[in-house]
Amino acid sequence: MTQIRPRRTALYVPGSNQRALDKAGTLGADVLILDLEDAVAPTEKDDARRRVVEAAVGFRMSGFRGEVVIRCNGLDSPWGHADLAAIVKAAPDAVLIPKVSLAADIERVRAVLRATDAPRLPIWAMIETPRAVLDPLAIALSADEHWPLAALVLGLNDLARETRARQVAGRAPMMAWMMAALAAARVAGLDILDGVFNAIADHEGFVSECAAARDCGFDGKTVIHPSQIASCNAAFSPDATELALAKRIASVFDLPEHAGQGVVMVDGRMVERLHAEMARRTLAIAAAITHRSAG
């Protein structure tokens, strides 16, 4: 099994907000997305870039155990190329590319990195355009050893704007797109994070949406406010009941009496070997969460 990195909660941190940057590493998010794009006004782009580079270096030196990802502006914008040059120097865990519609959009970023002889830098891709959700698999399979694609991130606010789909409880208008992106991520062996929940004061709605996203199979969720972090972490963490069952299932086929069997009964349910594999992954996730928390 490949190494699992907990990505339960990814907090967007506006690059123009120094106070938010200073506090971000203490809030408990698995991932910090230092944002140079949507959260930063055009007049503040250059200053935000400087702040984000300093913050990324600071997180690394402070021993922050989560991942630091920087979202750049698109290459078609006046700031995209300067963002990439600065991000390479900051050496975050990944760069998040906005508004990826085609695999060619990722290749354009790689071409810029290649031209500057940049070191290895994983890429995360925002899935937030109508074109992207029509063929997310082509994007997910955009592979490169030096600048690998590591994760997909849903951007449902932009998708709602461009499709005119309403963002309603349960997200029925968008569910087909969300699951298509998730299936594409799994084919390519990528993690995928759910989009943000805009109504910060609606705690019950947020918890419900987190639970639904986990039921769908998402690895975590992007959030826009520190008050959402604890609930999101809890939603995407195996609870005590899940862990107890996973421990029983994970080792059931190792017992001598079950050698060679394809199906056994555990707690009144039929368990196949694929369920043991799923249980081992649940235990690995829990172990990775514990390891990160211990730091």
C-alpha positions as CSV (number, residue, x, y, z in Angstrom):
1,M,0.0,0.0,0.0
2,T,1.4,3.4,-0.9
3,Q,2.0,6.0,1.8
4,I,-1.1,7.7,2.9
5,R,-1.1,11.4,3.7
6,P,-4.1,12.7,5.6
7,R,-5.9,15.4,3.6
8,R,-9.1,15.6,5.6
9,T,-9.2,19.4,5.7
10,A,-7.5,21.8,3.3
11,L,-7.8,25.4,4.5
12,Y,-7.7,28.2,1.9
13,V,-5.6,31.0,3.4
14,P,-5.7,34.4,1.6
15,G,-2.2,35.4,0.6
16,S,-3.0,39.1,1.2
17,N,-4.0,38.5,4.9
18,Q,-0.8,38.4,7.0
19,R,-2.8,37.7,10.2
20,A,-4.4,34.6,8.6
21,L,-1.0,33.4,7.3
22,D,0.6,33.8,10.8
23,K,-2.2,31.7,12.4
24,A,-2.8,29.1,9.8
25,G,-0.2,26.6,11.0
26,T,-1.8,26.3,14.4
27,L,-5.4,25.6,13.4
28,G,-5.2,21.8,12.8
29,A,-5.8,21.6,9.1
30,D,-4.0,18.8,7.3
31,V,-3.4,21.1,4.3
32,L,-2.9,24.8,4.0
33,I,-3.7,26.2,0.5
34,L,-1.9,29.6,0.4
35,D,-4.0,31.4,-2.1
36,L,-2.8,33.9,-4.7
37,E,-5.8,33.6,-6.9
38,D,-9.5,34.2,-6.0
39,A,-8.9,35.5,-2.5
40,V,-6.5,38.3,-3.6
41,A,-7.5,41.5,-5.2
42,P,-5.6,42.5,-8.4
43,T,-4.0,45.4,-6.7
44,E,-2.6,43.1,-4.0
45,K,-1.2,40.3,-6.1
46,D,2.5,41.2,-6.0
47,D,2.4,41.9,-2.2
48,A,0.5,38.6,-1.6
49,R,3.1,36.7,-3.6
50,R,5.9,38.0,-1.3
51,R,3.9,37.2,1.8
52,V,3.0,33.6,0.6
53,V,6.6,32.8,-0.3
54,E,7.8,34.0,3.2
55,A,5.0,32.0,4.9
56,A,5.7,28.8,3.0
57,V,9.4,29.0,3.9
58,G,8.4,29.8,7.5
59,F,6.1,26.7,7.8
60,R,8.9,24.5,6.6
61,M,11.4,25.9,9.1
62,S,8.9,25.7,11.9
63,G,8.4,22.0,11.5
64,F,4.7,22.2,10.4
65,R,3.7,18.6,9.8
66,G,0.9,19.2,7.3
67,E,1.2,20.0,3.6
68,V,1.7,23.5,2.3
69,V,0.2,24.0,-1.2
70,I,0.2,27.4,-3.1
71,R,-2.6,28.2,-5.5
72,C,-1.2,30.3,-8.3
73,N,-3.0,32.5,-10.8
74,G,-3.6,31.1,-14.3
75,L,-0.9,31.4,-16.9
76,D,-3.3,33.5,-19.0
77,S,-3.4,36.1,-16.2
78,P,-0.9,38.9,-15.7
79,W,0.5,37.2,-12.6
80,G,0.7,33.5,-13.5
81,H,4.3,33.3,-14.7
82,A,5.6,35.4,-11.8
83,D,3.7,33.2,-9.4
84,L,5.2,30.0,-10.7
85,A,8.7,31.5,-10.5
86,A,8.2,32.5,-6.9
87,I,6.5,29.2,-6.0
88,V,9.5,27.2,-7.3
89,K,11.8,29.2,-4.9
90,A,9.4,28.7,-2.0
91,A,9.4,24.9,-2.5
92,P,5.9,24.0,-1.2
93,D,4.6,20.5,-1.1
94,A,2.6,21.2,-4.3
95,V,1.3,23.9,-6.6
96,L,-2.5,24.1,-7.2
97,I,-3.4,25.1,-10.7
98,P,-6.8,26.9,-11.1
99,K,-9.4,26.4,-13.8
100,V,-7.8,23.3,-15.4
101,S,-10.1,22.4,-18.3
102,L,-7.9,20.1,-20.3
103,A,-4.8,18.0,-19.8
104,A,-3.0,20.5,-22.0
105,D,-3.5,23.2,-19.3
106,I,-1.3,21.1,-17.0
107,E,1.2,20.5,-19.7
108,R,1.5,24.3,-20.2
109,V,2.5,24.6,-16.5
110,R,5.0,21.8,-16.9
111,A,6.5,23.6,-19.9
112,V,7.1,26.7,-17.9
113,L,8.6,24.7,-15.1
114,R,10.8,22.8,-17.6
115,A,12.0,26.0,-19.2
116,T,13.2,27.3,-15.8
117,D,14.9,24.0,-14.9
118,A,12.6,23.9,-11.8
119,P,13.1,21.1,-9.2
120,R,10.5,18.4,-8.7
121,L,7.1,19.9,-7.8
122,P,3.8,17.9,-7.4
123,I,0.8,19.5,-9.1
124,W,-2.8,19.7,-7.9
125,A,-5.5,20.6,-10.3
126,M,-8.7,22.5,-9.8
127,I,-11.7,20.9,-11.4
128,E,-14.1,23.9,-11.7
129,T,-15.1,24.4,-15.4
130,P,-17.7,22.8,-17.6
131,R,-15.0,21.4,-19.9
132,A,-13.2,19.8,-17.0
133,V,-16.2,17.8,-15.8
134,L,-17.0,16.6,-19.3
135,D,-13.7,14.7,-19.4
136,P,-12.0,14.6,-16.0
137,L,-10.2,11.4,-16.8
138,A,-8.0,13.0,-19.4
139,I,-6.9,15.5,-16.8
140,A,-6.4,12.9,-14.1
141,L,-4.2,10.8,-16.4
142,S,-1.9,13.7,-17.2
143,A,1.3,12.0,-15.8
144,D,4.8,13.2,-15.5
145,E,7.6,11.8,-13.3
146,H,9.2,15.2,-12.5
147,W,6.1,17.3,-12.0
148,P,3.4,14.6,-11.2
149,L,-0.3,15.2,-10.8
150,A,-1.0,14.3,-7.2
151,A,-4.6,15.5,-6.4
152,L,-7.8,17.0,-7.8
153,V,-9.7,19.7,-6.0
154,L,-13.3,20.6,-6.8
155,G,-14.2,24.2,-7.3
156,L,-17.9,24.2,-7.2
157,N,-18.4,28.0,-6.9
158,D,-16.8,28.6,-10.3
159,L,-18.6,25.6,-11.7
160,A,-21.9,27.0,-10.5
161,R,-21.2,30.3,-12.0
162,E,-20.3,28.9,-15.4
163,T,-23.1,26.3,-15.6
164,R,-25.8,28.3,-13.8
165,A,-26.5,25.3,-11.6
166,R,-27.9,26.1,-8.2
167,Q,-25.9,25.3,-5.1
168,V,-28.6,23.6,-3.0
169,A,-28.6,21.3,0.0
170,G,-27.6,17.8,-1.2
171,R,-26.0,19.3,-4.3
172,A,-28.1,17.1,-6.6
173,P,-27.4,19.4,-9.7
174,M,-23.7,18.8,-9.3
175,M,-23.5,15.2,-8.0
176,A,-22.9,13.6,-11.4
177,W,-20.0,15.9,-12.1
178,M,-18.6,15.3,-8.6
179,M,-18.7,11.5,-8.9
180,A,-17.2,11.6,-12.4
181,A,-14.3,13.5,-11.1
182,L,-13.9,11.1,-8.2
183,A,-14.0,8.1,-10.5
184,A,-11.3,9.7,-12.7
185,A,-9.1,10.4,-9.6
186,R,-9.4,6.8,-8.5
187,V,-8.5,5.5,-12.0
188,A,-5.3,7.6,-11.9
189,G,-4.5,6.8,-8.3
190,L,-5.0,10.4,-7.1
191,D,-6.6,12.0,-4.0
192,I,-9.6,14.2,-4.5
193,L,-10.9,17.0,-2.3
194,D,-14.5,18.2,-2.2
195,G,-15.4,21.9,-2.7
196,V,-16.0,24.5,-0.1
197,F,-19.2,25.1,1.9
198,N,-20.0,28.8,1.7
199,A,-22.5,29.3,4.6
200,I,-20.0,29.6,7.5
201,A,-22.7,30.1,10.1
202,D,-24.6,26.9,9.1
203,H,-22.7,24.4,11.1
204,E,-25.4,21.7,10.8
205,G,-25.4,22.1,7.0
206,F,-21.6,21.9,6.9
207,V,-21.4,18.7,9.0
208,S,-24.1,17.1,6.8
209,E,-22.2,18.0,3.6
210,C,-18.9,16.6,5.0
211,A,-20.6,13.4,5.9
212,A,-22.1,13.1,2.4
213,A,-18.8,13.8,0.8
214,R,-17.1,11.1,2.8
215,D,-19.9,8.7,1.9
216,C,-19.2,9.5,-1.7
217,G,-15.6,8.6,-1.3
218,F,-13.8,11.9,-1.1
219,D,-10.5,12.1,0.8
220,G,-11.3,15.4,2.4
221,K,-12.8,18.8,1.9
222,T,-11.6,22.3,1.2
223,V,-12.7,24.9,3.8
224,I,-12.7,28.7,4.0
225,H,-12.9,29.4,7.7
226,P,-11.0,28.0,10.8
227,S,-14.3,27.2,12.5
228,Q,-14.9,24.5,9.9
229,I,-11.7,22.6,10.5
230,A,-12.5,20.4,13.6
231,S,-15.8,19.2,12.2
232,C,-14.2,18.4,8.8
233,N,-11.3,16.5,10.4
234,A,-13.8,14.5,12.5
235,A,-16.0,13.7,9.4
236,F,-13.1,12.3,7.4
237,S,-11.5,10.4,10.3
238,P,-12.5,6.8,11.1
239,D,-14.4,6.7,14.4
240,A,-14.0,4.1,17.2
241,T,-16.7,1.8,15.8
242,E,-15.2,1.8,12.3
243,L,-11.7,1.1,13.6
244,A,-12.9,-1.8,15.8
245,L,-14.6,-3.4,12.9
246,A,-11.7,-2.7,10.5
247,K,-9.3,-4.5,13.0
248,R,-11.5,-7.6,13.0
249,I,-11.9,-7.6,9.2
250,A,-8.3,-6.8,8.3
251,S,-6.9,-9.9,9.9
252,V,-9.8,-12.4,9.5
253,F,-8.3,-14.1,6.4
254,D,-5.0,-14.6,8.2
255,L,-6.6,-17.0,10.6
256,P,-5.7,-20.7,9.9
257,E,-9.3,-21.7,9.9
258,H,-10.0,-19.2,7.0
259,A,-7.0,-20.1,4.9
260,G,-8.0,-20.4,1.3
261,Q,-11.5,-19.1,1.9
262,G,-12.9,-16.2,-0.2
263,V,-15.8,-15.3,2.0
264,V,-16.2,-15.4,5.8
265,M,-18.8,-14.2,8.3
266,V,-17.8,-11.2,10.6
267,D,-20.4,-9.7,13.0
268,G,-23.2,-11.1,11.0
269,R,-22.0,-9.8,7.6
270,M,-20.4,-11.5,4.7
271,V,-16.8,-10.3,4.2
272,E,-14.7,-10.9,1.1
273,R,-11.0,-10.4,0.7
274,L,-11.6,-7.0,-0.9
275,H,-13.3,-5.9,2.4
276,A,-10.1,-6.9,4.2
277,E,-8.1,-4.7,1.9
278,M,-10.5,-1.8,2.5
279,A,-10.2,-2.4,6.3
280,R,-6.4,-2.3,6.1
281,R,-6.6,1.1,4.3
282,T,-8.9,2.4,7.1
283,L,-6.3,1.4,9.7
284,A,-3.6,3.0,7.7
285,I,-5.5,6.3,7.5
286,A,-6.0,6.2,11.2
287,A,-2.3,5.5,11.8
288,A,-1.3,8.4,9.5
289,I,-3.7,10.8,11.3
290,T,-2.3,9.7,14.7
291,H,1.3,10.1,13.5
292,R,0.6,13.7,12.2
293,S,-1.2,14.6,15.4
294,A,1.6,13.4,17.5
295,G,3.9,16.0,15.9
